[in-house]
Amino acid sequence: MLQDGEKGVIIQRDKQTYAVAPHIPCGVVQPETLRKISDVAEKYNAAALKITSAARIAIVGLKEEDVDDVWSELGMSPGFAVGLCVRSVKACPGTTFCKRGMQDSLSAGLKLDEKYSGLELPSKLKMGVSGCPNQCAETCIKDIGLVGMKNGWRLLVGGNGGGRPRLSQEMARDLSTEQALELIDKIIEFYKSNGKPHQRLGAMIEKMGFDEFKSAMHNG
């Protein structure tokens, strides 16, 4: 029996069938990709197609013997739904489509996704990019979040959901996209080197102290 993450699968509740969730960067998908996913789901008698909270499309209820053929016919890489790594980046439409957008969240989110998706870290790490203070990408509960403001980006760190939820804290504001991406790179490298196994970024920050963490990032 396959384990979670092996061959890109997620074990389902019945312990006999699997879901696969192809990687769809920031939830932006072309019509032909949707058709391909639909055709594969029908061919292999999937129980359902589920749009996930991370803006992936999961093909649910697949048999183990069909998994290899499903991936072959999709021709897509797996989304990182499990494991100690950077998960899919969640981004709102931002200035690309939304009338409320203040910053280009899609472009920033796609850059983050391209650079970090699947990167192995001490624990899972989720990122969100919201183009305005409404925070439709749930940036207040992401390990790393960007929030678009009139004068640039607010950078938030240390949030998470789960059984012990934690709100993120503001680390910097009025950042250009380049400045925000550079600071995120410092955060991830520091976390990769200093985080303990299964320790979320927010827990690491809490243990060392937020002021000390900010100082390490700004002076590093």
C-alpha positions in Angstrom: 0.0 0.0 0.0 1.3 3.5 -0.9 2.0 5.9 1.9 1.1 9.6 2.0 3.3 11.5 -0.4 4.6 8.4 -2.2 4.0 8.9 -5.9 2.2 12.1 -5.1 -0.8 10.4 -3.4 -2.9 11.2 -0.4 -4.5 8.2 1.3 -8.3 8.6 1.6 -10.5 7.9 4.6 -11.3 4.3 3.5 -7.6 3.5 3.6 -8.0 1.8 0.2 -8.2 4.6 -2.4 -6.1 7.6 -3.1 -6.3 11.2 -4.2 -3.8 13.1 -6.4 -3.5 16.8 -6.5 -1.5 18.2 -9.5 0.5 21.3 -8.9 -1.4 24.4 -10.1 0.8 27.4 -9.3 -1.3 30.0 -7.3 -4.4 28.4 -8.7 -4.0 29.8 -12.2 -5.1 27.2 -14.7 -5.6 27.0 -18.4 -8.8 25.6 -20.0 -6.9 22.7 -21.6 -5.6 21.7 -18.2 -9.1 21.6 -16.8 -10.2 19.4 -19.7 -7.3 17.0 -19.2 -8.0 16.7 -15.4 -11.7 16.1 -16.2 -10.9 13.5 -18.8 -8.5 11.6 -16.6 -11.0 11.7 -13.7 -13.7 10.2 -15.9 -11.4 7.5 -17.4 -10.3 6.2 -14.0 -13.8 6.5 -12.4 -12.7 9.0 -9.7 -15.2 9.5 -6.9 -14.9 13.3 -7.1 -13.0 16.3 -8.2 -12.3 18.6 -5.2 -11.0 22.2 -5.3 -8.8 22.3 -2.3 -8.1 25.2 0.2 -4.7 25.6 -1.4 -6.3 26.1 -4.9 -5.3 22.7 -6.2 -7.8 20.3 -7.9 -7.7 16.9 -6.2 -8.7 13.8 -8.1 -10.3 11.8 -5.4 -11.0 8.0 -5.0 -8.4 6.4 -7.3 -7.3 2.8 -7.2 -3.6 2.1 -6.4 -3.0 0.3 -9.7 -4.2 3.4 -11.6 -2.0 6.0 -9.9 1.0 5.7 -12.3 -1.2 5.9 -15.4 -3.1 8.9 -14.0 0.2 10.8 -13.5 1.4 9.8 -16.9 -1.7 10.9 -18.7 -1.9 14.2 -16.7 1.7 15.1 -17.5 1.8 17.3 -14.5 3.9 17.4 -11.4 2.4 16.7 -8.0 1.4 19.5 -5.7 3.1 19.4 -2.3 0.1 18.6 -0.1 2.1 16.6 2.5 5.6 16.5 3.9 8.0 18.8 5.6 8.4 21.3 2.8 7.0 24.5 1.3 3.5 23.9 0.3 1.6 25.5 -2.6 1.6 29.3 -2.4 -1.9 30.8 -2.0 -2.4 34.1 -3.9 -5.5 36.3 -4.5 -6.2 37.9 -7.9 -4.6 41.2 -6.8 -4.2 44.0 -9.3 -4.3 41.5 -12.2 -8.1 41.1 -11.9 -9.5 42.5 -8.6 -10.8 46.1 -8.3 -9.6 46.2 -4.7 -6.1 45.1 -5.4 -3.3 47.4 -4.3 -0.3 45.2 -5.2 0.3 42.5 -7.8 -0.1 39.5 -5.7 -0.3 37.0 -8.5 3.1 37.9 -9.9 4.7 37.9 -6.5 3.0 34.6 -5.6 4.1 32.9 -8.8 7.7 34.0 -8.2 7.6 32.5 -4.7 6.0 29.3 -6.0 8.6 28.9 -8.7 11.5 29.4 -6.3 10.3 27.6 -3.1 7.5 25.1 -3.9 8.5 21.7 -2.5 11.7 23.0 -0.7 12.5 20.7 2.2 12.4 22.5 5.6 12.3 21.5 9.3 8.5 21.5 9.1 5.8 22.4 6.6 5.7 26.0 5.6 2.7 27.8 4.0 2.9 31.1 2.2 0.1 33.5 1.2 0.1 36.7 -0.9 -2.9 39.1 -0.6 -3.2 42.1 -2.9 -5.0 44.2 -0.3 -5.8 44.4 3.5 -8.8 42.1 3.0 -6.3 39.2 3.1 -8.3 36.8 0.9 -5.2 34.6 0.8 -5.5 34.2 4.6 -2.1 35.7 5.1 -2.7 36.3 8.8 -2.4 32.5 9.5 0.4 31.7 7.1 4.0 31.0 8.1 5.0 33.8 5.7 2.5 36.3 4.2 2.5 39.4 2.1 -0.3 41.9 2.3 -0.6 44.6 -0.4 -0.9 48.2 0.9 -1.0 51.6 -0.9 2.8 52.1 -0.3 4.0 48.6 -0.8 4.0 45.2 1.0 3.5 44.3 4.6 5.5 41.2 5.5 3.9 38.9 8.1 5.6 35.9 9.7 4.8 33.1 12.1 1.2 32.3 11.5 -0.5 28.9 11.3 -3.9 27.2 11.5 -4.5 23.8 13.0 -5.4 22.7 16.5 -3.1 25.4 18.0 -3.7 28.4 15.7 -1.3 31.3 15.7 -1.7 34.8 14.2 1.2 36.1 12.2 3.1 39.2 13.2 4.2 42.1 11.1 7.9 42.1 10.4 8.2 45.0 8.0 6.0 47.3 5.8 6.2 49.6 2.8 8.5 47.1 1.0 8.9 47.0 -2.7 8.4 43.5 -4.3 12.1 43.1 -4.6 12.7 44.0 -1.0 9.9 41.7 0.1 11.3 38.7 -1.8 14.9 39.4 -0.5 13.6 39.4 3.1 11.6 36.2 2.5 14.7 34.5 1.2 16.6 35.5 4.4 13.7 34.2 6.5 13.6 30.8 4.8 17.4 30.3 4.9 17.5 31.2 8.6 14.6 28.8 9.3 16.2 26.1 7.2 19.4 26.4 9.3 17.9 27.0 12.7 14.5 25.4 12.9 14.2 22.1 14.7 12.5 19.0 13.2 8.7 19.5 13.0 9.0 23.0 14.5 6.9 25.5 12.6 8.4 28.9 11.9 6.1 30.6 14.4 7.2 28.3 17.2 10.8 28.9 16.4 10.3 32.7 16.5 8.4 32.5 19.7 11.2 30.5 21.4 13.9 32.9 20.3 11.9 36.1 20.7 10.3 38.2 18.0 12.7 41.1 18.5 15.7 38.9 18.3 14.4 37.3 15.1 13.7 40.6 13.5 17.2 41.8 14.4 18.8 38.6 12.9 16.9 39.2 9.6 17.6 42.9 9.3 21.2 42.6 10.3 22.0 39.4 8.6 
